[in-house]
């Protein structure tokens, strides 16, 4: 495995995970009632608590995305 392959790997990981993060954020931003209605069938929690849990989930996912996908990709671009 060389640097080129590793760079492409992290590029695609960043694109896919960045797309998922954007999609989840947009869906929750534009249709929070729909998300709650759908998820409350599986997880019966109050709407206020669900909102907090979902924002935490998006925040944690964003941190993981930055640290484990985007930063390694940028570092590989710099050292290439």
mmCIF file of the N, C-alpha and C atoms, coordinates in Angstrom:
data_MODEL
# 
_entry.id   MODEL 
# 
loop_
_atom_site.group_PDB 
_atom_site.id 
_atom_site.type_symbol 
_atom_site.label_atom_id 
_atom_site.label_alt_id 
_atom_site.label_comp_id 
_atom_site.label_asym_id 
_atom_site.label_entity_id 
_atom_site.label_seq_id 
_atom_site.pdbx_PDB_ins_code 
_atom_site.Cartn_x 
_atom_site.Cartn_y 
_atom_site.Cartn_z 
_atom_site.occupancy 
_atom_site.B_iso_or_equiv 
_atom_site.pdbx_formal_charge 
_atom_site.auth_seq_id 
_atom_site.auth_comp_id 
_atom_site.auth_asym_id 
_atom_site.auth_atom_id 
_atom_site.pdbx_PDB_model_num 
ATOM 1   N N  . UNK A 1 1  ? 0.846   -1.168 0.000  1.00 0.00 ? 1  UNK A N  1 
ATOM 2   C CA . UNK A 1 1  ? 0.000   0.000  0.000  1.00 0.00 ? 1  UNK A CA 1 
ATOM 3   C C  . UNK A 1 1  ? 0.898   1.240  0.000  1.00 0.00 ? 1  UNK A C  1 
ATOM 4   N N  . UNK A 1 2  ? 0.692   2.101  -0.977 1.00 0.00 ? 2  UNK A N  1 
ATOM 5   C CA . UNK A 1 2  ? 1.517   3.301  -1.074 1.00 0.00 ? 2  UNK A CA 1 
ATOM 6   C C  . UNK A 1 2  ? 0.704   4.536  -0.669 1.00 0.00 ? 2  UNK A C  1 
ATOM 7   N N  . UNK A 1 3  ? 1.380   5.687  -0.706 1.00 0.00 ? 3  UNK A N  1 
ATOM 8   C CA . UNK A 1 3  ? 0.744   6.936  -0.260 1.00 0.00 ? 3  UNK A CA 1 
ATOM 9   C C  . UNK A 1 3  ? -0.407  7.318  -1.184 1.00 0.00 ? 3  UNK A C  1 
ATOM 10  N N  . UNK A 1 4  ? -0.282  7.044  -2.474 1.00 0.00 ? 4  UNK A N  1 
ATOM 11  C CA . UNK A 1 4  ? -1.356  7.385  -3.422 1.00 0.00 ? 4  UNK A CA 1 
ATOM 12  C C  . UNK A 1 4  ? -2.646  6.633  -3.078 1.00 0.00 ? 4  UNK A C  1 
ATOM 13  N N  . UNK A 1 5  ? -2.522  5.340  -2.819 1.00 0.00 ? 5  UNK A N  1 
ATOM 14  C CA . UNK A 1 5  ? -3.695  4.532  -2.492 1.00 0.00 ? 5  UNK A CA 1 
ATOM 15  C C  . UNK A 1 5  ? -4.299  4.978  -1.162 1.00 0.00 ? 5  UNK A C  1 
ATOM 16  N N  . UNK A 1 6  ? -3.442  5.257  -0.195 1.00 0.00 ? 6  UNK A N  1 
ATOM 17  C CA . UNK A 1 6  ? -3.908  5.719  1.107  1.00 0.00 ? 6  UNK A CA 1 
ATOM 18  C C  . UNK A 1 6  ? -4.614  7.073  0.992  1.00 0.00 ? 6  UNK A C  1 
ATOM 19  N N  . UNK A 1 7  ? -4.086  7.952  0.153  1.00 0.00 ? 7  UNK A N  1 
ATOM 20  C CA . UNK A 1 7  ? -4.708  9.255  -0.065 1.00 0.00 ? 7  UNK A CA 1 
ATOM 21  C C  . UNK A 1 7  ? -6.088  9.090  -0.693 1.00 0.00 ? 7  UNK A C  1 
ATOM 22  N N  . UNK A 1 8  ? -6.193  8.220  -1.706 1.00 0.00 ? 8  UNK A N  1 
ATOM 23  C CA . UNK A 1 8  ? -7.499  7.980  -2.320 1.00 0.00 ? 8  UNK A CA 1 
ATOM 24  C C  . UNK A 1 8  ? -8.481  7.352  -1.331 1.00 0.00 ? 8  UNK A C  1 
ATOM 25  N N  . UNK A 1 9  ? -7.985  6.444  -0.489 1.00 0.00 ? 9  UNK A N  1 
ATOM 26  C CA . UNK A 1 9  ? -8.837  5.826  0.519  1.00 0.00 ? 9  UNK A CA 1 
ATOM 27  C C  . UNK A 1 9  ? -9.433  6.877  1.451  1.00 0.00 ? 9  UNK A C  1 
ATOM 28  N N  . UNK A 1 10 ? -8.584  7.744  1.991  1.00 0.00 ? 10 UNK A N  1 
ATOM 29  C CA . UNK A 1 10 ? -9.079  8.773  2.906  1.00 0.00 ? 10 UNK A CA 1 
ATOM 30  C C  . UNK A 1 10 ? -9.921  9.823  2.188  1.00 0.00 ? 10 UNK A C  1 
ATOM 31  N N  . UNK A 1 11 ? -9.649  10.055 0.907  1.00 0.00 ? 11 UNK A N  1 
ATOM 32  C CA . UNK A 1 11 ? -10.483 10.976 0.145  1.00 0.00 ? 11 UNK A CA 1 
ATOM 33  C C  . UNK A 1 11 ? -11.915 10.441 0.047  1.00 0.00 ? 11 UNK A C  1 
ATOM 34  N N  . UNK A 1 12 ? -12.048 9.172  -0.319 1.00 0.00 ? 12 UNK A N  1 
ATOM 35  C CA . UNK A 1 12 ? -13.388 8.591  -0.453 1.00 0.00 ? 12 UNK A CA 1 
ATOM 36  C C  . UNK A 1 12 ? -14.075 8.428  0.898  1.00 0.00 ? 12 UNK A C  1 
ATOM 37  N N  . UNK A 1 13 ? -13.316 8.101  1.935  1.00 0.00 ? 13 UNK A N  1 
ATOM 38  C CA . UNK A 1 13 ? -13.897 8.051  3.278  1.00 0.00 ? 13 UNK A CA 1 
ATOM 39  C C  . UNK A 1 13 ? -14.429 9.420  3.675  1.00 0.00 ? 13 UNK A C  1 
ATOM 40  N N  . UNK A 1 14 ? -13.674 10.465 3.370  1.00 0.00 ? 14 UNK A N  1 
ATOM 41  C CA . UNK A 1 14 ? -14.100 11.822 3.703  1.00 0.00 ? 14 UNK A CA 1 
ATOM 42  C C  . UNK A 1 14 ? -15.333 12.228 2.906  1.00 0.00 ? 14 UNK A C  1 
ATOM 43  N N  . UNK A 1 15 ? -15.371 11.878 1.637  1.00 0.00 ? 15 UNK A N  1 
ATOM 44  C CA . UNK A 1 15 ? -16.529 12.218 0.806  1.00 0.00 ? 15 UNK A CA 1 
ATOM 45  C C  . UNK A 1 15 ? -17.780 11.508 1.298  1.00 0.00 ? 15 UNK A C  1 
ATOM 46  N N  . UNK A 1 16 ? -17.678 10.218 1.548  1.00 0.00 ? 16 UNK A N  1 
ATOM 47  C CA . UNK A 1 16 ? -18.847 9.439  1.973  1.00 0.00 ? 16 UNK A CA 1 
ATOM 48  C C  . UNK A 1 16 ? -19.317 9.873  3.358  1.00 0.00 ? 16 UNK A C  1 
ATOM 49  N N  . UNK A 1 17 ? -18.403 9.960  4.316  1.00 0.00 ? 17 UNK A N  1 
ATOM 50  C CA . UNK A 1 17 ? -18.803 10.342 5.672  1.00 0.00 ? 17 UNK A CA 1 
ATOM 51  C C  . UNK A 1 17 ? -19.235 11.805 5.748  1.00 0.00 ? 17 UNK A C  1 
ATOM 52  N N  . UNK A 1 18 ? -18.613 12.679 4.970  1.00 0.00 ? 18 UNK A N  1 
ATOM 53  C CA . UNK A 1 18 ? -19.052 14.070 4.911  1.00 0.00 ? 18 UNK A CA 1 
ATOM 54  C C  . UNK A 1 18 ? -20.444 14.183 4.312  1.00 0.00 ? 18 UNK A C  1 
ATOM 55  N N  . UNK A 1 19 ? -20.728 13.374 3.307  1.00 0.00 ? 19 UNK A N  1 
ATOM 56  C CA . UNK A 1 19 ? -22.072 13.345 2.719  1.00 0.00 ? 19 UNK A CA 1 
ATOM 57  C C  . UNK A 1 19 ? -23.118 12.859 3.706  1.00 0.00 ? 19 UNK A C  1 
ATOM 58  N N  . UNK A 1 20 ? -22.783 11.816 4.461  1.00 0.00 ? 20 UNK A N  1 
ATOM 59  C CA . UNK A 1 20 ? -23.717 11.318 5.483  1.00 0.00 ? 20 UNK A CA 1 
ATOM 60  C C  . UNK A 1 20 ? -23.969 12.367 6.562  1.00 0.00 ? 20 UNK A C  1 
ATOM 61  N N  . UNK A 1 21 ? -22.912 13.028 7.000  1.00 0.00 ? 21 UNK A N  1 
ATOM 62  C CA . UNK A 1 21 ? -23.052 14.069 8.013  1.00 0.00 ? 21 UNK A CA 1 
ATOM 63  C C  . UNK A 1 21 ? -23.920 15.213 7.499  1.00 0.00 ? 21 UNK A C  1 
ATOM 64  N N  . UNK A 1 22 ? -23.693 15.623 6.282  1.00 0.00 ? 22 UNK A N  1 
ATOM 65  C CA . UNK A 1 22 ? -24.495 16.696 5.681  1.00 0.00 ? 22 UNK A CA 1 
ATOM 66  C C  . UNK A 1 22 ? -25.951 16.269 5.533  1.00 0.00 ? 22 UNK A C  1 
ATOM 67  N N  . UNK A 1 23 ? -26.171 15.064 5.054  1.00 0.00 ? 23 UNK A N  1 
ATOM 68  C CA . UNK A 1 23 ? -27.536 14.567 4.870  1.00 0.00 ? 23 UNK A CA 1 
ATOM 69  C C  . UNK A 1 23 ? -28.289 14.512 6.194  1.00 0.00 ? 23 UNK A C  1 
ATOM 70  N N  . UNK A 1 24 ? -27.672 13.922 7.231  1.00 0.00 ? 24 UNK A N  1 
ATOM 71  C CA . UNK A 1 24 ? -28.330 13.825 8.538  1.00 0.00 ? 24 UNK A CA 1 
ATOM 72  C C  . UNK A 1 24 ? -28.624 15.199 9.118  1.00 0.00 ? 24 UNK A C  1 
ATOM 73  N N  . UNK A 1 25 ? -27.667 16.112 8.955  1.00 0.00 ? 25 UNK A N  1 
ATOM 74  C CA . UNK A 1 25 ? -27.873 17.460 9.485  1.00 0.00 ? 25 UNK A CA 1 
ATOM 75  C C  . UNK A 1 25 ? -29.004 18.175 8.762  1.00 0.00 ? 25 UNK A C  1 
ATOM 76  N N  . UNK A 1 26 ? -29.037 18.078 7.445  1.00 0.00 ? 26 UNK A N  1 
ATOM 77  C CA . UNK A 1 26 ? -30.090 18.743 6.674  1.00 0.00 ? 26 UNK A CA 1 
ATOM 78  C C  . UNK A 1 26 ? -31.472 18.162 6.950  1.00 0.00 ? 26 UNK A C  1 
ATOM 79  N N  . UNK A 1 27 ? -31.550 16.847 7.018  1.00 0.00 ? 27 UNK A N  1 
ATOM 80  C CA . UNK A 1 27 ? -32.843 16.212 7.300  1.00 0.00 ? 27 UNK A CA 1 
ATOM 81  C C  . UNK A 1 27 ? -33.339 16.633 8.675  1.00 0.00 ? 27 UNK A C  1 
ATOM 82  N N  . UNK A 1 28 ? -32.439 16.641 9.664  1.00 0.00 ? 28 UNK A N  1 
ATOM 83  C CA . UNK A 1 28 ? -32.870 17.031 11.008 1.00 0.00 ? 28 UNK A CA 1 
ATOM 84  C C  . UNK A 1 28 ? -33.186 18.517 11.094 1.00 0.00 ? 28 UNK A C  1 
ATOM 85  N N  . UNK A 1 29 ? -32.508 19.327 10.290 1.00 0.00 ? 29 UNK A N  1 
ATOM 86  C CA . UNK A 1 29 ? -32.747 20.763 10.302 1.00 0.00 ? 29 UNK A CA 1 
ATOM 87  C C  . UNK A 1 29 ? -34.084 21.113 9.638  1.00 0.00 ? 29 UNK A C  1 
ATOM 88  N N  . UNK A 1 30 ? -34.367 20.461 8.506  1.00 0.00 ? 30 UNK A N  1 
ATOM 89  C CA . UNK A 1 30 ? -35.575 20.796 7.757  1.00 0.00 ? 30 UNK A CA 1 
ATOM 90  C C  . UNK A 1 30 ? -36.808 19.995 8.173  1.00 0.00 ? 30 UNK A C  1 
ATOM 91  N N  . UNK A 1 31 ? -36.641 18.832 8.762  1.00 0.00 ? 31 UNK A N  1 
ATOM 92  C CA . UNK A 1 31 ? -37.787 17.992 9.130  1.00 0.00 ? 31 UNK A CA 1 
ATOM 93  C C  . UNK A 1 31 ? -37.592 17.330 10.487 1.00 0.00 ? 31 UNK A C  1 
ATOM 94  N N  . UNK A 1 32 ? -37.412 18.106 11.556 1.00 0.00 ? 32 UNK A N  1 
ATOM 95  C CA . UNK A 1 32 ? -37.169 17.472 12.865 1.00 0.00 ? 32 UNK A CA 1 
ATOM 96  C C  . UNK A 1 32 ? -38.371 16.686 13.378 1.00 0.00 ? 32 UNK A C  1 
ATOM 97  N N  . UNK A 1 33 ? -39.578 17.133 13.068 1.00 0.00 ? 33 UNK A N  1 
ATOM 98  C CA . UNK A 1 33 ? -40.773 16.404 13.523 1.00 0.00 ? 33 UNK A CA 1 
ATOM 99  C C  . UNK A 1 33 ? -40.870 15.041 12.840 1.00 0.00 ? 33 UNK A C  1 
ATOM 100 N N  . UNK A 1 34 ? -40.538 15.003 11.560 1.00 0.00 ? 34 UNK A N  1 
ATOM 101 C CA . UNK A 1 34 ? -40.570 13.735 10.833 1.00 0.00 ? 34 UNK A CA 1 
ATOM 102 C C  . UNK A 1 34 ? -39.539 12.756 11.392 1.00 0.00 ? 34 UNK A C  1 
ATOM 103 N N  . UNK A 1 35 ? -38.343 13.269 11.687 1.00 0.00 ? 35 UNK A N  1 
ATOM 104 C CA . UNK A 1 35 ? -37.301 12.412 12.256 1.00 0.00 ? 35 UNK A CA 1 
ATOM 105 C C  . UNK A 1 35 ? -37.748 11.877 13.607 1.00 0.00 ? 35 UNK A C  1 
ATOM 106 N N  . UNK A 1 36 ? -38.303 12.762 14.439 1.00 0.00 ? 36 UNK A N  1 
ATOM 107 C CA . UNK A 1 36 ? -38.764 12.316 15.758 1.00 0.00 ? 36 UNK A CA 1 
ATOM 108 C C  . UNK A 1 36 ? -39.892 11.297 15.627 1.00 0.00 ? 36 UNK A C  1 
ATOM 109 N N  . UNK A 1 37 ? -40.829 11.566 14.749 1.00 0.00 ? 37 UNK A N  1 
ATOM 110 C CA . UNK A 1 37 ? -41.976 10.667 14.561 1.00 0.00 ? 37 UNK A CA 1 
ATOM 111 C C  . UNK A 1 37 ? -41.507 9.273  14.117 1.00 0.00 ? 37 UNK A C  1 
ATOM 112 N N  . UNK A 1 38 ? -40.548 9.258  13.212 1.00 0.00 ? 38 UNK A N  1 
ATOM 113 C CA . UNK A 1 38 ? -40.031 7.985  12.715 1.00 0.00 ? 38 UNK A CA 1 
ATOM 114 C C  . UNK A 1 38 ? -39.254 7.240  13.804 1.00 0.00 ? 38 UNK A C  1 
ATOM 115 N N  . UNK A 1 39 ? -38.382 7.954  14.503 1.00 0.00 ? 39 UNK A N  1 
ATOM 116 C CA . UNK A 1 39 ? -37.527 7.313  15.495 1.00 0.00 ? 39 UNK A CA 1 
ATOM 117 C C  . UNK A 1 39 ? -38.255 6.990  16.794 1.00 0.00 ? 39 UNK A C  1 
ATOM 118 N N  . UNK A 1 40 ? -39.311 7.729  17.113 1.00 0.00 ? 40 UNK A N  1 
ATOM 119 C CA . UNK A 1 40 ? -40.011 7.481  18.374 1.00 0.00 ? 40 UNK A CA 1 
ATOM 120 C C  . UNK A 1 40 ? -40.727 6.136  18.370 1.00 0.00 ? 40 UNK A C  1 
ATOM 121 N N  . UNK A 1 41 ? -40.940 5.577  17.197 1.00 0.00 ? 41 UNK A N  1 
ATOM 122 C CA . UNK A 1 41 ? -41.524 4.227  17.140 1.00 0.00 ? 41 UNK A CA 1 
ATOM 123 C C  . UNK A 1 41 ? -40.532 3.185  17.651 1.00 0.00 ? 41 UNK A C  1 
ATOM 124 N N  . UNK A 1 42 ? -39.247 3.452  17.456 1.00 0.00 ? 42 UNK A N  1 
ATOM 125 C CA . UNK A 1 42 ? -38.208 2.528  17.918 1.00 0.00 ? 42 UNK A CA 1 
ATOM 126 C C  . UNK A 1 42 ? -37.713 2.866  19.320 1.00 0.00 ? 42 UNK A C  1 
ATOM 127 N N  . UNK A 1 43 ? -37.603 4.173  19.600 1.00 0.00 ? 43 UNK A N  1 
ATOM 128 C CA . UNK A 1 43 ? -37.057 4.634  20.871 1.00 0.00 ? 43 UNK A CA 1 
ATOM 129 C C  . UNK A 1 43 ? -38.043 5.593  21.523 1.00 0.00 ? 43 UNK A C  1 
ATOM 130 N N  . UNK A 1 44 ? -38.869 5.116  22.416 1.00 0.00 ? 44 UNK A N  1 
ATOM 131 C CA . UNK A 1 44 ? -39.897 5.979  23.019 1.00 0.00 ? 44 UNK A CA 1 
ATOM 132 C C  . UNK A 1 44 ? -39.323 6.916  24.092 1.00 0.00 ? 44 UNK A C  1 
ATOM 133 N N  . UNK A 1 45 ? -38.817 8.079  23.650 1.00 0.00 ? 45 UNK A N  1 
ATOM 134 C CA . UNK A 1 45 ? -38.312 9.087  24.578 1.00 0.00 ? 45 UNK A CA 1 
ATOM 135 C C  . UNK A 1 45 ? -39.000 10.412 24.257 1.00 0.00 ? 45 UNK A C  1 
ATOM 136 N N  . UNK A 1 46 ? -39.038 11.333 25.209 1.00 0.00 ? 46 UNK A N  1 
ATOM 137 C CA . UNK A 1 46 ? -39.665 12.640 24.950 1.00 0.00 ? 46 UNK A CA 1 
ATOM 138 C C  . UNK A 1 46 ? -38.939 13.398 23.838 1.00 0.00 ? 46 UNK A C  1 
ATOM 139 N N  . UNK A 1 47 ? -39.678 14.266 23.159 1.00 0.00 ? 47 UNK A N  1 
ATOM 140 C CA . UNK A 1 47 ? -39.116 14.976 22.006 1.00 0.00 ? 47 UNK A CA 1 
ATOM 141 C C  . UNK A 1 47 ? -37.940 15.874 22.390 1.00 0.00 ? 47 UNK A C  1 
ATOM 142 N N  . UNK A 1 48 ? -38.016 16.533 23.539 1.00 0.00 ? 48 UNK A N  1 
ATOM 143 C CA . UNK A 1 48 ? -36.917 17.407 23.964 1.00 0.00 ? 48 UNK A CA 1 
ATOM 144 C C  . UNK A 1 48 ? -35.639 16.602 24.189 1.00 0.00 ? 48 UNK A C  1 
ATOM 145 N N  . UNK A 1 49 ? -35.780 15.450 24.817 1.00 0.00 ? 49 UNK A N  1 
ATOM 146 C CA . UNK A 1 49 ? -34.624 14.604 25.062 1.00 0.00 ? 49 UNK A CA 1 
ATOM 147 C C  . UNK A 1 49 ? -34.089 14.031 23.743 1.00 0.00 ? 49 UNK A C  1 
ATOM 148 N N  . UNK A 1 50 ? -34.978 13.709 22.835 1.00 0.00 ? 50 UNK A N  1 
ATOM 149 C CA . UNK A 1 50 ? -34.568 13.185 21.537 1.00 0.00 ? 50 UNK A CA 1 
ATOM 150 C C  . UNK A 1 50 ? -33.737 14.216 20.776 1.00 0.00 ? 50 UNK A C  1 
ATOM 151 N N  . UNK A 1 51 ? -34.167 15.477 20.841 1.00 0.00 ? 51 UNK A N  1 
ATOM 152 C CA . UNK A 1 51 ? -33.439 16.546 20.162 1.00 0.00 ? 51 UNK A CA 1 
ATOM 153 C C  . UNK A 1 51 ? -32.020 16.668 20.707 1.00 0.00 ? 51 UNK A C  1 
ATOM 154 N N  . UNK A 1 52 ? -31.881 16.623 22.022 1.00 0.00 ? 52 UNK A N  1 
ATOM 155 C CA . UNK A 1 52 ? -30.554 16.711 22.639 1.00 0.00 ? 52 UNK A CA 1 
ATOM 156 C C  . UNK A 1 52 ? -29.696 15.518 22.228 1.00 0.00 ? 52 UNK A C  1 
ATOM 157 N N  . UNK A 1 53 ? -30.264 14.338 22.259 1.00 0.00 ? 53 UNK A N  1 
ATOM 158 C CA . UNK A 1 53 ? -29.524 13.130 21.893 1.00 0.00 ? 53 UNK A CA 1 
ATOM 159 C C  . UNK A 1 53 ? -29.085 13.207 20.429 1.00 0.00 ? 53 UNK A C  1 
ATOM 160 N N  . UNK A 1 54 ? -29.968 13.672 19.573 1.00 0.00 ? 54 UNK A N  1 
ATOM 161 C CA . UNK A 1 54 ? -29.631 13.740 18.152 1.00 0.00 ? 54 UNK A CA 1 
ATOM 162 C C  . UNK A 1 54 ? -28.544 14.770 17.888 1.00 0.00 ? 54 UNK A C  1 
ATOM 163 N N  . UNK A 1 55 ? -28.608 15.944 18.550 1.00 0.00 ? 55 UNK A N  1 
ATOM 164 C CA . UNK A 1 55 ? -27.545 16.942 18.398 1.00 0.00 ? 55 UNK A CA 1 
ATOM 165 C C  . UNK A 1 55 ? -26.213 16.414 18.910 1.00 0.00 ? 55 UNK A C  1 
ATOM 166 N N  . UNK A 1 56 ? -26.232 15.676 20.011 1.00 0.00 ? 56 UNK A N  1 
ATOM 167 C CA . UNK A 1 56 ? -24.992 15.078 20.514 1.00 0.00 ? 56 UNK A CA 1 
ATOM 168 C C  . UNK A 1 56 ? -24.444 14.072 19.514 1.00 0.00 ? 56 UNK A C  1 
ATOM 169 N N  . UNK A 1 57 ? -25.325 13.256 18.938 1.00 0.00 ? 57 UNK A N  1 
ATOM 170 C CA . UNK A 1 57 ? -24.909 12.268 17.950 1.00 0.00 ? 57 UNK A CA 1 
ATOM 171 C C  . UNK A 1 57 ? -24.251 12.945 16.750 1.00 0.00 ? 57 UNK A C  1 
ATOM 172 N N  . UNK A 1 58 ? -24.864 14.004 16.250 1.00 0.00 ? 58 UNK A N  1 
ATOM 173 C CA . UNK A 1 58 ? -24.285 14.723 15.118 1.00 0.00 ? 58 UNK A CA 1 
ATOM 174 C C  . UNK A 1 58 ? -22.935 15.325 15.513 1.00 0.00 ? 58 UNK A C  1 
ATOM 175 N N  . UNK A 1 59 ? -22.842 15.864 16.711 1.00 0.00 ? 59 UNK A N  1 
ATOM 176 C CA . UNK A 1 59 ? -21.572 16.434 17.174 1.00 0.00 ? 59 UNK A CA 1 
ATOM 177 C C  . UNK A 1 59 ? -20.480 15.395 17.304 1.00 0.00 ? 59 UNK A C  1 
ATOM 178 N N  . UNK A 1 60 ? -20.797 14.252 17.875 1.00 0.00 ? 60 UNK A N  1 
ATOM 179 C CA . UNK A 1 60 ? -19.804 13.183 18.010 1.00 0.00 ? 60 UNK A CA 1 
ATOM 180 C C  . UNK A 1 60 ? -19.373 12.664 16.640 1.00 0.00 ? 60 UNK A C  1 
ATOM 181 N N  . UNK A 1 61 ? -20.342 12.498 15.755 1.00 0.00 ? 61 UNK A N  1 
ATOM 182 C CA . UNK A 1 61 ? -20.019 12.015 14.414 1.00 0.00 ? 61 UNK A CA 1 
ATOM 183 C C  . UNK A 1 61 ? -19.127 13.020 13.688 1.00 0.00 ? 61 UNK A C  1 
ATOM 184 N N  . UNK A 1 62 ? -19.399 14.317 13.885 1.00 0.00 ? 62 UNK A N  1 
ATOM 185 C CA . UNK A 1 62 ? -18.579 15.352 13.255 1.00 0.00 ? 62 UNK A CA 1 
ATOM 186 C C  . UNK A 1 62 ? -17.146 15.299 13.772 1.00 0.00 ? 62 UNK A C  1 
ATOM 187 N N  . UNK A 1 63 ? -16.977 15.122 15.082 1.00 0.00 ? 63 UNK A N  1 
ATOM 188 C CA . UNK A 1 63 ? -15.628 15.022 15.639 1.00 0.00 ? 63 UNK A CA 1 
ATOM 189 C C  . UNK A 1 63 ? -14.895 13.798 15.095 1.00 0.00 ? 63 UNK A C  1 
ATOM 190 N N  . UNK A 1 64 ? -15.576 12.657 15.058 1.00 0.00 ? 64 UNK A N  1 
ATOM 191 C CA . UNK A 1 64 ? -14.954 11.447 14.521 1.00 0.00 ? 64 UNK A CA 1 
ATOM 192 C C  . UNK A 1 64 ? -14.601 11.624 13.051 1.00 0.00 ? 64 UNK A C  1 
ATOM 193 N N  . UNK A 1 65 ? -15.494 12.252 12.301 1.00 0.00 ? 65 UNK A N  1 
ATOM 194 C CA . UNK A 1 65 ? -15.245 12.516 10.884 1.00 0.00 ? 65 UNK A CA 1 
ATOM 195 C C  . UNK A 1 65 ? -14.006 13.391 10.699 1.00 0.00 ? 65 UNK A C  1 
ATOM 196 N N  . UNK A 1 66 ? -13.916 14.447 11.491 1.00 0.00 ? 66 UNK A N  1 
ATOM 197 C CA . UNK A 1 66 ? -12.769 15.351 11.362 1.00 0.00 ? 66 UNK A CA 1 
ATOM 198 C C  . UNK A 1 66 ? -11.463 14.665 11.737 1.00 0.00 ? 66 UNK A C  1 
ATOM 199 N N  . UNK A 1 67 ? -11.445 13.966 12.876 1.00 0.00 ? 67 UNK A N  1 
ATOM 200 C CA . UNK A 1 67 ? -10.206 13.382 13.383 1.00 0.00 ? 67 UNK A CA 1 
ATOM 201 C C  . UNK A 1 67 ? -9.754  12.140 12.619 1.00 0.00 ? 67 UNK A C  1 
ATOM 202 N N  . UNK A 1 68 ? -10.693 11.332 12.151 1.00 0.00 ? 68 UNK A N  1 
ATOM 203 C CA . UNK A 1 68 ? -10.315 10.052 11.555 1.00 0.00 ? 68 UNK A CA 1 
ATOM 204 C C  . UNK A 1 68 ? -10.456 9.989  10.040 1.00 0.00 ? 68 UNK A C  1 
ATOM 205 N N  . UNK A 1 69 ? -11.044 11.010 9.408  1.00 0.00 ? 69 UNK A N  1 
ATOM 206 C CA . UNK A 1 69 ? -11.160 11.019 7.957  1.00 0.00 ? 69 UNK A CA 1 
ATOM 207 C C  . UNK A 1 69 ? -10.508 12.247 7.338  1.00 0.00 ? 69 UNK A C  1 
ATOM 208 N N  . UNK A 1 70 ? -10.958 13.407 7.732  1.00 0.00 ? 70 UNK A N  1 
ATOM 209 C CA . UNK A 1 70 ? -10.518 14.631 7.077  1.00 0.00 ? 70 UNK A CA 1 
ATOM 210 C C  . UNK A 1 70 ? -9.078  15.004 7.422  1.00 0.00 ? 70 UNK A C  1 
ATOM 211 N N  . UNK A 1 71 ? -8.713  14.947 8.677  1.00 0.00 ? 71 UNK A N  1 
ATOM 212 C CA . UNK A 1 71 ? -7.338  15.308 9.069  1.00 0.00 ? 71 UNK A CA 1 
ATOM 213 C C  . UNK A 1 71 ? -6.311  14.369 8.431  1.00 0.00 ? 71 UNK A C  1 
ATOM 214 N N  . UNK A 1 72 ? -6.487  13.040 8.468  1.00 0.00 ? 72 UNK A N  1 
ATOM 215 C CA . UNK A 1 72 ? -5.502  12.189 7.784  1.00 0.00 ? 72 UNK A CA 1 
ATOM 216 C C  . UNK A 1 72 ? -5.423  12.458 6.280  1.00 0.00 ? 72 UNK A C  1 
ATOM 217 N N  . UNK A 1 73 ? -6.555  12.764 5.659  1.00 0.00 ? 73 UNK A N  1 
ATOM 218 C CA . UNK A 1 73 ? -6.551  13.068 4.228  1.00 0.00 ? 73 UNK A CA 1 
ATOM 219 C C  . UNK A 1 73 ? -5.750  14.341 3.962  1.00 0.00 ? 73 UNK A C  1 
ATOM 220 N N  . UNK A 1 74 ? -5.953  15.375 4.749  1.00 0.00 ? 74 UNK A N  1 
ATOM 221 C CA . UNK A 1 74 ? -5.224  16.630 4.557  1.00 0.00 ? 74 UNK A CA 1 
ATOM 222 C C  . UNK A 1 74 ? -3.736  16.424 4.810  1.00 0.00 ? 74 UNK A C  1 
ATOM 223 N N  . UNK A 1 75 ? -3.399  15.653 5.833  1.00 0.00 ? 75 UNK A N  1 
ATOM 224 C CA . UNK A 1 75 ? -1.989  15.369 6.126  1.00 0.00 ? 75 UNK A CA 1 
ATOM 225 C C  . UNK A 1 75 ? -1.343  14.626 4.962  1.00 0.00 ? 75 UNK A C  1 
ATOM 226 N N  . UNK A 1 76 ? -2.040  13.660 4.389  1.00 0.00 ? 76 UNK A N  1 
ATOM 227 C CA . UNK A 1 76 ? -1.487  12.931 3.250  1.00 0.00 ? 76 UNK A CA 1 
ATOM 228 C C  . UNK A 1 76 ? -1.309  13.844 2.043  1.00 0.00 ? 76 UNK A C  1 
ATOM 229 N N  . UNK A 1 77 ? -2.224  14.784 1.855  1.00 0.00 ? 77 UNK A N  1 
ATOM 230 C CA . UNK A 1 77 ? -2.062  15.749 0.756  1.00 0.00 ? 77 UNK A CA 1 
ATOM 231 C C  . UNK A 1 77 ? -0.840  16.643 0.995  1.00 0.00 ? 77 UNK A C  1 
ATOM 232 N N  . UNK A 1 78 ? -0.598  17.005 2.244  1.00 0.00 ? 78 UNK A N  1 
ATOM 233 C CA . UNK A 1 78 ? 0.537   17.870 2.553  1.00 0.00 ? 78 UNK A CA 1 
ATOM 234 C C  . UNK A 1 78 ? 1.871   17.134 2.345  1.00 0.00 ? 78 UNK A C  1 
ATOM 235 N N  . UNK A 1 79 ? 1.955   15.886 2.784  1.00 0.00 ? 79 UNK A N  1 
ATOM 236 C CA . UNK A 1 79 ? 3.239   15.171 2.690  1.00 0.00 ? 79 UNK A CA 1 
ATOM 237 C C  . UNK A 1 79 ? 3.482   14.586 1.317  1.00 0.00 ? 79 UNK A C  1 
ATOM 238 N N  . UNK A 1 80 ? 2.507   14.567 0.476  1.00 0.00 ? 80 UNK A N  1 
ATOM 239 C CA . UNK A 1 80 ? 2.636   13.959 -0.856 1.00 0.00 ? 80 UNK A CA 1 
ATOM 240 C C  . UNK A 1 80 ? 3.565   14.732 -1.744 1.00 0.00 ? 80 UNK A C  1 
# 
